[in-house]
Amino acid sequence: MRGPSGAGTRWFFLSRRELVALAVGLGIVVAVANLGRGIEWLCGRGQVTIVQPGDALPPPGKINVNAAADYELAMLPHIGPRTAQAIVLYRAQHGPFASLDELTDVAGIGPATLEAVRPYAVCGPARGSGDDAQD
């Protein structure tokens, strides 16, 4: 199909040059829209959503129960968001834990939960303290 001047082929009422410009523009828009996902994929960043206790993968290192935030404590096996908040509240009211065995004083933590947590937790110094960590 030739245009009125016979200048060349036209598709969808656009010239070849206009179609190329449109395709390049759409490609740039798609690339920019997916740039954030690509960076997160390359860097390994993302969100962790914990629906049930123990849903998260075990942490790569031991979590210090005297310094960890509630979202970090919730990554421990059998510890959900409520129990993690209870640990932080207990720690604020009673001071740092002297040993992991004291976790059973927190509501919702019994002997079975303590044994599930023990390989992944450490009872180290609270933030700002100069003491060494202990198991």
Buried (B, 14 or more C-beta within 10 A) or exposed (E): EEEEEEEEEBEEEEBEEEBEEEEEEEEEEEEEEEEEEEEEEEEEEEEEEBEEBBEBEEBEEBBBBBBBEBBBBBBBBBBBBEBBBBBBEBBEEEEBBEEBEBBEEBEBBEEEBBEBBBEBBBBBBBEEEEEEEEE
